[in-house]
Amino acid sequence: MPDFLIRGLDERTMRHLKERAERNGRSLQAEIKDTLKRSLKMTKEESIAESRRLIEETRGMDLGDTVAMIREDRDR
C-alpha cells in the first residue's frame, strides 16, 4: 500500500484531526484515511454512470439460484 507525506500542515488542522480521531475512537492515521475516503465519494452523475456500466456488464448473466446462494452464504 502506498504512503505519502503531507508537509506544512498547520497546527489548527492537526489539532482538529487529533480531536476528531479521539472522539471517533481511532488513531490519527485511521482518521486521516477515513477523511480522505469520504472526500472522494462519487458524485450523483458518477454513481449513475457506474450503475449503468455495471448493468450493461452483467446483462444476460446467468446468476443461477440466487436464493440458494444467499442461504449458503448466510449459513457459513
C-alpha positions in Angstrom: 0.0 0.0 0.0 1.5 3.4 -1.0 2.4 6.0 1.6 2.6 9.8 1.2 3.7 12.7 3.4 1.9 15.9 3.9 4.3 18.8 4.7 3.4 22.1 6.2 0.1 21.2 7.8 -1.0 24.0 10.1 -1.3 23.4 13.8 -5.1 24.1 13.8 -5.8 21.5 11.2 -3.7 18.9 13.0 -5.4 19.7 16.3 -8.8 19.2 14.8 -7.8 15.9 13.2 -6.4 14.7 16.5 -9.6 15.8 18.4 -11.9 14.1 15.8 -9.8 10.9 15.9 -10.2 10.8 19.7 -13.9 11.4 19.5 -14.3 8.6 16.9 -12.1 6.2 19.0 -9.4 5.7 16.3 -5.8 6.6 15.6 -4.9 9.8 13.8 -3.8 7.7 10.8 -7.2 6.0 10.6 -9.0 9.3 11.0 -7.0 10.8 8.1 -7.7 7.7 5.9 -11.4 8.0 6.6 -11.4 11.7 5.9 -9.7 11.1 2.5 -12.1 8.3 1.6 -15.2 10.3 2.5 -13.8 13.3 0.4 -13.6 11.1 -2.7 -17.2 9.8 -2.7 -18.7 9.7 -6.2 -20.9 12.5 -7.4 -24.5 11.6 -8.3 -23.6 11.7 -12.0 -20.6 9.3 -11.4 -22.8 6.9 -9.4 -25.4 6.8 -12.2 -22.7 6.2 -14.8 -21.1 3.4 -12.7 -24.5 1.8 -12.2 -25.3 1.9 -15.9 -21.8 0.4 -16.6 -22.5 -2.5 -14.2 -26.0 -3.1 -15.6 -24.5 -3.4 -19.1 -21.6 -5.6 -17.8 -24.0 -8.0 -16.1 -26.8 -8.0 -18.6 -27.6 -11.6 -19.6 -25.5 -13.2 -16.9 -27.0 -16.4 -15.5 -26.9 -15.9 -11.8 -28.4 -19.3 -11.1 -30.4 -19.9 -8.0 -29.7 -16.7 -6.0 -31.9 -17.8 -3.1 -29.7 -20.9 -2.6 -26.5 -18.8 -3.0 -27.7 -16.3 -0.3 -28.8 -19.1 2.0 -25.4 -20.9 1.6 -23.5 -17.7 2.3 -25.6 -16.9 5.3 -25.2 -20.4 6.7 -21.4 -20.2 6.6 
